Amino acid sequence: MPQTAHIEQHFTSSETVRDVVIGMSDGLTVPFALAAGLSGAVTATRIVVTAGFAEIAAGAIAMGLGGYLAAKSDAEHYASEESREQREVVEKTEDEVAEVEAIFAAYGLEDAEVGPIIQAFRNRPKAWVDFMMRYELGLEKPDPSRAMKSAITIGGAYVAGGLIPLGPYLLVSSIQLGLIISIVVTMAALAAFGSVKGHFTGAGPLRSALQTLLIGGLAAAAAFTIARLIA
């Protein structure tokens, strides 16, 4: 009887999604809060637009640089731990054997079953090191181009998110009308972004949308209130 092949579909771009989430969430909330705050203190849309673009540029650079440095740190940490494991496989072989036995024991394998695996590792030191990196230390080998990709993704997502609340101020001359349109557009964008984020992260679209909407709304309301009190 013919059988349908079992095909597993897993989402494998979690790092990219994480970068988009980091950049877009900050890009939507920070410029939105800034524009709302300035709208409560100034009367010219030109000031809001100028300050908004300056913040988007500075924020994108800072966020992108942060992502770059974080990814570089991950790569350097992996390289350092890999070098240590390579030495230990040679200099502390029996200790490493005991660690392999402990890992497989946690899965219910007996010493007799683990023996051939250990012998295979002895013959393949690189595979042994790779195994220890993943199953002892929980580290995955990073993509060499990860740092630059992360910087570009986070920075680009920040710019894309920041232009949404700032856009209405470019289209209307009234700062109050610009604020109202910005609130409506940004709230809709926050809800949509939160829903998409929840779909990819497994948190649930509705819950994630409400959470993102609440955080963005509170940030903007706080900035607007503070600006009103100071002005």
Backbone as CSV, one residue per row, in Angstrom:
resi,resn,N_x,N_y,N_z,CA_x,CA_y,CA_z,C_x,C_y,C_z
1,MET,0.854,-1.192,0.000,0.000,0.000,0.000,0.885,1.236,0.000
2,PRO,0.705,2.147,-0.956,1.577,3.317,-1.020,1.385,4.208,0.195
3,GLN,2.470,4.769,0.667,2.444,5.635,1.837,2.892,7.037,1.458
4,THR,2.227,7.991,2.037,2.604,9.381,1.798,3.820,9.727,2.648
5,ALA,4.823,10.284,2.028,6.048,10.641,2.766,5.733,11.690,3.823
6,HIS,6.319,11.470,4.996,6.116,12.419,6.098,7.070,13.599,5.912
7,ILE,6.492,14.761,5.744,7.307,15.961,5.528,7.099,16.907,6.702
8,GLU,8.168,17.195,7.413,8.094,18.126,8.531,8.442,19.526,8.062
9,GLN,7.628,20.465,8.453,7.869,21.854,8.087,8.151,22.648,9.360
10,HIS,9.339,23.177,9.454,9.731,23.953,10.617,10.156,25.340,10.175
11,PHE,9.859,26.286,11.010,10.285,27.651,10.712,11.749,27.795,11.101
12,THR,12.602,28.137,10.147,14.047,28.131,10.379,14.686,29.513,10.322
13,SER,13.884,30.553,10.257,14.453,31.893,10.158,14.206,32.694,11.436
14,SER,14.340,32.016,12.585,14.018,32.651,13.855,14.913,33.853,14.136
15,GLU,16.183,33.787,13.738,17.090,34.905,14.000,16.679,36.137,13.206
16,THR,16.296,35.944,11.959,15.851,37.067,11.138,14.560,37.660,11.688
17,VAL,13.637,36.794,12.072,12.380,37.271,12.655,12.654,38.050,13.934
18,ARG,13.570,37.541,14.753,13.920,38.243,15.992,14.458,39.631,15.694
19,ASP,15.308,39.735,14.688,15.868,41.040,14.320,14.780,41.990,13.816
20,VAL,13.861,41.466,13.002,12.770,42.296,12.505,11.894,42.765,13.660
21,VAL,11.618,41.865,14.583,10.792,42.210,15.743,11.457,43.301,16.570
22,ILE,12.752,43.158,16.827,13.485,44.148,17.617,13.456,45.510,16.933
23,GLY,13.797,45.531,15.638,13.847,46.799,14.916,12.486,47.433,14.717
24,MET,11.509,46.639,14.290,10.190,47.181,13.987,9.460,47.643,15.245
25,SER,9.551,46.876,16.329,8.834,47.255,17.545,9.356,48.567,18.100
26,ASP,10.676,48.735,18.125,11.245,49.998,18.594,10.993,51.116,17.592
27,GLY,11.064,50.770,16.294,10.834,51.780,15.267,9.427,52.336,15.289
28,LEU,8.465,51.514,15.652,7.089,51.976,15.740,6.828,52.783,17.010
29,THR,7.391,52.330,18.122,7.045,52.941,19.407,7.849,54.196,19.736
30,VAL,9.169,54.179,19.517,9.990,55.322,19.932,9.700,56.581,19.105
31,PRO,9.764,56.549,17.763,9.407,57.748,16.999,7.951,58.171,17.217
32,PHE,7.068,57.201,17.425,5.668,57.513,17.701,5.538,58.296,19.007
33,ALA,6.230,57.813,20.035,6.193,58.499,21.321,6.815,59.894,21.212
34,LEU,7.910,60.003,20.461,8.566,61.295,20.283,7.640,62.280,19.556
35,ALA,7.031,61.820,18.453,6.144,62.693,17.683,4.936,63.114,18.513
36,ALA,4.382,62.174,19.268,3.233,62.501,20.115,3.631,63.489,21.199
37,GLY,4.801,63.278,21.790,5.266,64.191,22.828,5.502,65.593,22.311
38,LEU,6.131,65.701,21.150,6.372,67.019,20.551,5.072,67.688,20.136
39,SER,4.095,66.879,19.731,2.808,67.450,19.345,2.106,68.126,20.518
40,GLY,2.467,67.712,21.703,1.888,68.337,22.876,2.658,69.546,23.356
41,ALA,3.800,69.833,22.712,4.636,70.937,23.183,4.907,72.003,22.135
42,VAL,4.771,71.656,20.834,5.073,72.617,19.771,3.856,72.766,18.870
43,THR,3.922,73.736,17.979,2.791,73.992,17.076,3.145,73.814,15.604
44,ALA,4.395,73.578,15.300,4.829,73.461,13.906,5.145,72.005,13.565
45,THR,4.529,71.504,12.501,4.805,70.133,12.074,6.259,69.972,11.631
46,ARG,6.855,71.087,11.155,8.248,71.025,10.698,9.175,70.562,11.826
47,ILE,8.916,70.998,13.039,9.754,70.612,14.178,9.596,69.115,14.459
48,VAL,8.357,68.645,14.399,8.098,67.225,14.633,8.789,66.365,13.578
49,VAL,8.663,66.796,12.312,9.268,66.032,11.218,10.785,66.021,11.328
50,THR,11.383,67.179,11.596,12.849,67.267,11.707,13.368,66.395,12.851
51,ALA,12.728,66.552,14.012,13.147,65.752,15.163,12.897,64.268,14.919
52,GLY,11.800,63.967,14.244,11.475,62.576,13.970,12.485,61.910,13.061
53,PHE,12.872,62.594,11.986,13.872,62.027,11.081,15.228,61.880,11.772
54,ALA,15.566,62.856,12.605,16.840,62.761,13.335,16.821,61.552,14.264
55,GLU,15.694,61.338,14.929,15.597,60.204,15.852,15.632,58.883,15.099
56,ILE,14.944,58.813,13.960,14.936,57.579,13.177,16.350,57.234,12.708
57,ALA,17.078,58.247,12.233,18.447,58.005,11.772,19.328,57.527,12.922
58,ALA,19.260,58.252,14.039,20.092,57.884,15.189,19.689,56.528,15.749
59,GLY,18.376,56.305,15.837,17.902,55.032,16.374,18.278,53.853,15.499
60,ALA,18.154,54.003,14.180,18.489,52.915,13.266,19.969,52.568,13.352
61,ILE,20.815,53.604,13.422,22.258,53.359,13.518,22.594,52.671,14.841
62,ALA,22.015,53.181,15.937,22.301,52.612,17.250,21.795,51.169,17.351
63,MET,20.589,50.931,16.878,20.025,49.589,16.942,20.789,48.620,16.038
64,GLY,21.124,49.097,14.828,21.893,48.253,13.915,23.257,47.911,14.473
65,LEU,23.921,48.900,15.067,25.229,48.658,15.668,25.111,47.687,16.836
66,GLY,24.045,47.834,17.618,23.828,46.908,18.728,23.656,45.483,18.246
67,GLY,22.889,45.313,17.165,22.703,43.987,16.604,24.001,43.403,16.065
68,TYR,24.813,44.268,15.433,26.099,43.826,14.894,27.024,43.344,16.014
69,LEU,27.127,44.145,17.066,28.019,43.798,18.168,27.543,42.547,18.906
70,ALA,26.216,42.389,19.036,25.675,41.211,19.701,26.011,39.948,18.917
71,ALA,25.837,40.016,17.586,26.137,38.859,16.747,27.632,38.550,16.745
72,LYS,28.466,39.591,16.729,29.916,39.377,16.785,30.311,38.739,18.106
73,SER,29.683,39.176,19.190,29.972,38.601,20.502,29.593,37.128,20.547
74,ASP,28.448,36.787,19.937,28.029,35.382,19.878,29.050,34.541,19.115
75,ALA,29.535,35.076,17.991,30.517,34.348,17.179,31.836,34.176,17.932
76,GLU,32.266,35.216,18.622,33.513,35.148,19.390,33.383,34.168,20.559
77,HIS,32.211,34.170,21.203,31.974,33.235,22.306,31.999,31.800,21.802
78,TYR,31.361,31.559,20.652,31.357,30.214,20.086,32.778,29.762,19.756
79,ALA,33.553,30.636,19.126,34.927,30.281,18.753,35.771,29.968,19.988
80,SER,35.577,30.749,21.055,36.333,30.521,22.279,35.982,29.172,22.907
81,GLU,34.684,28.862,22.975,34.249,27.592,23.556,34.660,26.415,22.679
82,GLU,34.636,26.597,21.356,35.046,25.533,20.446,36.524,25.215,20.622
83,SER,37.330,26.251,20.772,38.771,26.043,20.989,39.021,25.285,22.298
84,ARG,38.258,25.636,23.323,38.418,24.952,24.613,38.019,23.484,24.501
85,GLU,36.910,23.208,23.800,36.481,21.826,23.627,37.488,21.020,22.820
86,GLN,38.100,21.636,21.822,39.113,20.943,21.023,40.303,20.529,21.889
87,ARG,40.701,21.395,22.811,41.810,21.048,23.720,41.401,19.936,24.681
88,GLU,40.186,20.022,25.203,39.754,19.047,26.201,39.586,17.651,25.602
89,VAL,39.146,17.574,24.343,39.012,16.273,23.692,40.364,15.570,23.608
90,VAL,41.432,16.342,23.478,42.786,15.783,23.385,43.423,15.605,24.759
91,GLU,43.308,16.626,25.601,44.023,16.636,26.882,43.233,16.017,28.036
92,LYS,41.913,16.034,27.945,41.068,15.495,29.010,40.043,14.537,28.410
93,THR,40.577,13.567,27.675,39.717,12.676,26.910,38.716,11.926,27.778
94,GLU,39.192,11.383,28.912,38.301,10.577,29.754,37.203,11.428,30.387
95,ASP,37.533,12.651,30.711,36.498,13.551,31.245,35.425,13.822,30.187
96,GLU,35.860,13.997,28.959,34.910,14.231,27.867,34.067,12.982,27.602
97,VAL,34.697,11.792,27.741,33.952,10.549,27.585,32.845,10.460,28.630
98,ALA,33.194,10.820,29.866,32.199,10.788,30.951,31.052,11.760,30.667
99,GLU,31.378,12.887,30.080,30.334,13.866,29.758,29.411,13.339,28.660
100,VAL,29.988,12.650,27.668,29.164,12.048,26.613,28.253,10.987,27.208
101,GLU,28.792,10.153,28.090,27.990,9.109,28.729,26.833,9.721,29.525
102,ALA,27.110,10.830,30.213,26.071,11.492,31.002,24.973,12.062,30.109
103,ILE,25.378,12.606,28.958,24.385,13.164,28.024,23.459,12.067,27.519
104,PHE,24.025,10.939,27.097,23.197,9.861,26.566,22.434,9.138,27.661
105,ALA,22.982,9.116,28.875,22.278,8.499,29.998,20.972,9.229,30.273
106,ALA,20.986,10.539,30.033,19.765,11.332,30.229,18.676,10.924,29.253
107,TYR,19.070,10.289,28.139,18.105,9.808,27.154,17.796,8.311,27.347
108,GLY,18.350,7.709,28.425,18.060,6.323,28.746,18.958,5.303,28.092
109,LEU,20.060,5.711,27.474,20.970,4.764,26.826,21.925,4.159,27.855
110,GLU,22.180,2.850,27.715,23.109,2.149,28.598,24.540,2.324,28.105
111,ASP,25.500,2.043,29.017,26.924,2.187,28.667,27.287,1.349,27.454
112,ALA,26.713,0.145,27.367,27.029,-0.734,26.240,26.546,-0.147,24.922
113,GLU,25.474,0.596,24.972,24.948,1.223,23.762,25.732,2.472,23.387
114,VAL,26.282,3.132,24.401,27.030,4.364,24.163,28.457,4.066,23.700
115,GLY,28.965,2.898,24.064,30.350,2.545,23.745,30.721,2.737,22.283
116,PRO,29.961,2.180,21.338,30.303,2.361,19.923,30.282,3.830,19.485
117,ILE,29.392,4.603,20.091,29.317,6.030,19.747,30.596,6.737,20.186
118,ILE,31.037,6.415,21.403,32.267,7.038,21.910,33.456,6.648,21.051
119,GLN,33.505,5.392,20.631,34.609,4.957,19.778,34.589,5.708,18.445
120,ALA,33.394,5.920,17.919,33.277,6.680,16.672,33.738,8.119,16.875
121,PHE,33.419,8.689,18.027,33.877,10.046,18.332,35.394,10.105,18.443
122,ARG,35.987,9.070,19.024,37.457,9.036,19.134,38.100,9.077,17.750
123,ASN,37.437,8.456,16.788,37.970,8.421,15.429,37.631,9.690,14.643
124,ARG,36.699,10.468,15.168,36.273,11.698,14.489,36.234,12.851,15.494
125,PRO,37.394,13.383,15.837,37.469,14.445,16.858,36.621,15.663,16.533
126,LYS,36.545,16.037,15.249,35.762,17.221,14.887,34.276,16.990,15.170
127,ALA,33.777,15.799,14.816,32.376,15.482,15.106,32.135,15.464,16.608
128,TRP,33.131,14.996,17.359,33.024,14.956,18.816,32.883,16.377,19.377
129,VAL,33.725,17.263,18.887,33.671,18.658,19.336,32.332,19.286,18.967
130,ASP,31.866,19.037,17.748,30.578,19.588,17.314,29.446,19.082,18.200
131,PHE,29.509,17.803,18.551,28.493,17.217,19.415,28.490,17.885,20.792
132,MET,29.675,18.077,21.355,29.776,18.687,22.682,29.324,20.144,22.657
133,MET,29.641,20.835,21.586,29.221,22.231,21.479,27.697,22.335,21.507
134,ARG,27.042,21.412,20.842,25.589,21.495,20.740,24.870,20.907,21.947
135,TYR,25.298,19.716,22.378,24.528,19.005,23.399,25.038,19.219,24.822
136,GLU,26.297,19.616,24.976,26.778,19.951,26.322,26.582,21.433,26.612
137,LEU,26.970,22.273,25.652,26.939,23.720,25.868,25.698,24.388,25.281
138,GLY,24.973,23.681,24.425,23.768,24.269,23.836,24.064,25.388,22.857
139,LEU,25.194,25.304,22.152,25.591,26.355,21.225,25.526,25.852,19.786
140,GLU,24.937,26.660,18.917,24.900,26.365,17.489,25.944,27.218,16.777
141,LYS,26.587,26.648,15.767,27.601,27.390,15.030,26.965,28.579,14.330
142,PRO,27.436,29.791,14.613,26.811,30.979,14.019,27.176,31.153,12.553
143,ASP,26.281,31.790,11.835,26.520,32.141,10.435,27.606,33.221,10.386
144,PRO,28.687,33.024,9.599,29.758,34.025,9.532,29.282,35.411,9.116
145,SER,28.209,35.464,8.327,27.697,36.754,7.860,26.566,37.281,8.740
146,ARG,26.351,36.622,9.876,25.226,36.958,10.743,25.286,38.398,11.251
147,ALA,26.470,38.870,11.637,26.598,40.202,12.239,26.108,41.294,11.287
148,MET,26.565,41.254,10.036,26.164,42.280,9.081,24.685,42.158,8.735
149,LYS,24.205,40.927,8.565,22.789,40.718,8.265,21.922,41.265,9.400
150,SER,22.344,41.014,10.626,21.587,41.479,11.781,21.530,42.998,11.822
151,ALA,22.678,43.633,11.579,22.740,45.100,11.608,21.806,45.702,10.556
152,ILE,21.863,45.156,9.336,21.036,45.682,8.248,19.551,45.437,8.510
153,THR,19.227,44.239,9.002,17.825,43.889,9.249,17.219,44.745,10.354
154,ILE,17.924,44.869,11.463,17.411,45.656,12.587,17.303,47.125,12.204
155,GLY,18.372,47.664,11.594,18.350,49.066,11.185,17.263,49.356,10.174
156,GLY,17.126,48.486,9.182,16.104,48.680,8.164,14.696,48.586,8.728
157,ALA,14.481,47.619,9.631,13.169,47.475,10.252,12.836,48.685,11.117
158,TYR,13.848,49.243,11.755,13.633,50.434,12.589,13.185,51.614,11.717
159,VAL,13.859,51.803,10.588,13.494,52.890,9.675,12.075,52.687,9.148
160,ALA,11.765,51.462,8.729,10.434,51.170,8.198,9.359,51.440,9.245
161,GLY,9.628,51.019,10.473,8.661,51.250,11.533,8.535,52.720,11.887
162,GLY,9.654,53.438,11.905,9.642,54.843,12.292,8.942,55.754,11.304
163,LEU,8.949,55.383,10.033,8.302,56.223,9.023,6.777,56.190,9.114
164,ILE,6.245,55.148,9.727,4.785,55.026,9.813,4.166,56.118,10.689
165,PRO,4.630,56.326,11.932,4.025,57.397,12.729,4.421,58.798,12.272
166,LEU,5.528,58.903,11.572,5.994,60.214,11.132,5.332,60.650,9.825
167,GLY,4.896,59.690,9.022,4.325,59.988,7.710,3.204,61.012,7.708
168,PRO,2.208,60.883,8.603,1.091,61.847,8.579,1.522,63.304,8.743
169,TYR,2.584,63.555,9.484,3.044,64.930,9.684,3.633,65.521,8.405
170,LEU,4.005,64.639,7.473,4.524,65.102,6.188,3.400,65.472,5.225
171,LEU,2.201,64.989,5.505,1.097,65.154,4.568,0.111,66.255,4.952
172,VAL,0.097,66.650,6.218,-0.849,67.674,6.665,-0.095,68.814,7.350
173,SER,-0.672,69.996,7.335,-0.035,71.156,7.944,-0.424,71.342,9.397
174,SER,-1.580,70.810,9.794,-2.056,70.937,11.170,-1.409,69.877,12.047
175,ILE,-0.747,70.314,13.099,-0.059,69.362,13.961,-1.047,68.473,14.712
176,GLN,-2.193,69.023,15.065,-3.201,68.233,15.783,-3.807,67.170,14.872
177,LEU,-4.074,67.552,13.602,-4.588,66.570,12.649,-3.535,65.502,12.376
178,GLY,-2.285,65.943,12.262,-1.200,64.995,12.060,-1.109,64.002,13.203
179,LEU,-1.303,64.496,14.437,-1.255,63.617,15.606,-2.384,62.591,15.559
180,ILE,-3.579,63.045,15.227,-4.729,62.131,15.182,-4.517,61.035,14.136
181,ILE,-4.091,61.458,12.937,-3.850,60.472,11.878,-2.714,59.531,12.272
182,SER,-1.676,60.087,12.881,-0.534,59.282,13.309,-0.959,58.230,14.326
183,ILE,-1.817,58.628,15.257,-2.303,57.685,16.263,-3.060,56.538,15.604
184,VAL,-3.980,56.881,14.706,-4.792,55.855,14.042,-3.921,54.906,13.221
185,VAL,-3.034,55.494,12.415,-2.183,54.678,11.536,-1.225,53.816,12.351
186,THR,-0.627,54.410,13.369,0.358,53.663,14.160,-0.297,52.579,14.995
187,MET,-1.464,52.851,15.563,-2.166,51.822,16.318,-2.519,50.635,15.417
188,ALA,-2.958,50.936,14.200,-3.276,49.869,13.254,-2.014,49.076,12.899
189,ALA,-0.906,49.804,12.694,0.359,49.143,12.356,0.855,48.293,13.521
190,LEU,0.730,48.809,14.742,1.150,48.049,15.920,0.340,46.768,16.065
191,ALA,-0.964,46.874,15.855,-1.827,45.694,15.955,-1.472,44.670,14.879
192,ALA,-1.278,45.143,13.649,-0.933,44.232,12.550,0.420,43.588,12.784
193,PHE,1.389,44.406,13.210,2.725,43.879,13.472,2.696,42.868,14.609
194,GLY,1.971,43.198,15.675,1.872,42.272,16.800,1.233,40.960,16.404
195,SER,0.221,41.023,15.546,-0.446,39.810,15.085,0.498,38.930,14.278
196,VAL,1.247,39.553,13.361,2.213,38.798,12.549,3.314,38.222,13.432
197,LYS,3.786,39.014,14.374,4.823,38.538,15.295,4.327,37.337,16.087
198,GLY,3.090,37.421,16.569,2.533,36.311,17.334,2.402,35.052,16.501
199,HIS,2.097,35.208,15.216,1.986,34.050,14.317,3.320,33.333,14.184
200,PHE,4.399,34.096,14.029,5.712,33.491,13.826,6.332,32.980,15.120
201,THR,6.064,33.652,16.228,6.686,33.260,17.492,5.877,32.239,18.269
202,GLY,4.621,32.020,17.856,3.789,31.051,18.538,3.080,31.606,19.765
203,ALA,3.155,32.909,19.993,2.522,33.511,21.165,1.026,33.710,20.977
204,GLY,0.546,33.591,19.749,-0.868,33.820,19.466,-1.072,35.192,18.873
205,PRO,-1.652,35.292,17.664,-1.804,36.590,16.986,-2.575,37.629,17.795
206,LEU,-3.713,37.231,18.370,-4.546,38.197,19.094,-3.845,38.702,20.345
207,ARG,-3.302,37.804,21.117,-2.608,38.191,22.341,-1.419,39.089,22.047
208,SER,-0.631,38.715,21.052,0.538,39.508,20.689,0.136,40.877,20.160
209,ALA,-0.954,40.934,19.383,-1.425,42.211,18.833,-1.846,43.151,19.955
210,LEU,-2.598,42.631,20.923,-3.056,43.463,22.042,-1.874,43.925,22.903
211,GLN,-0.923,43.025,23.112,0.249,43.367,23.915,1.061,44.475,23.252
212,THR,1.322,44.335,21.959,2.089,45.334,21.216,1.355,46.664,21.172
213,LEU,0.051,46.594,20.974,-0.772,47.801,20.930,-0.755,48.523,22.274
214,LEU,-0.823,47.780,23.353,-0.830,48.373,24.690,0.493,49.067,24.992
215,ILE,1.600,48.408,24.669,2.916,48.980,24.951,3.129,50.263,24.153
216,GLY,2.819,50.222,22.848,2.988,51.406,22.008,2.093,52.544,22.445
217,GLY,0.838,52.229,22.787,-0.088,53.263,23.228,0.339,53.907,24.531
218,LEU,0.802,53.109,25.484,1.250,53.655,26.769,2.470,54.546,26.599
219,ALA,3.405,54.138,25.724,4.612,54.937,25.492,4.250,56.297,24.904
220,ALA,3.372,56.300,23.919,2.973,57.558,23.289,2.189,58.439,24.257
221,ALA,1.270,57.832,25.020,0.470,58.599,25.978,1.347,59.226,27.048
222,ALA,2.338,58.478,27.526,3.243,59.005,28.549,4.050,60.177,28.005
223,ALA,4.583,60.029,26.770,5.375,61.102,26.168,4.534,62.357,25.946
224,PHE,3.317,62.163,25.468,2.424,63.304,25.213,2.077,64.031,26.517
225,THR,1.773,63.267,27.559,1.406,63.865,28.850,2.556,64.631,29.460
226,ILE,3.743,64.039,29.432,4.923,64.707,29.996,5.216,66.017,29.254
227,ALA,5.130,65.947,27.902,5.374,67.155,27.111,4.362,68.237,27.430
228,ARG,3.116,67.858,27.620,2.053,68.818,27.963,2.336,69.479,29.316
229,LEU,2.785,68.679,30.261,3.036,69.207,31.600,4.237,70.162,31.617
230,ILE,5.224,69.849,30.793,6.438,70.678,30.763,6.221,71.957,29.967
231,ALA,5.477,71.856,28.854,5.303,72.984,27.952,4.584,74.152,28.616
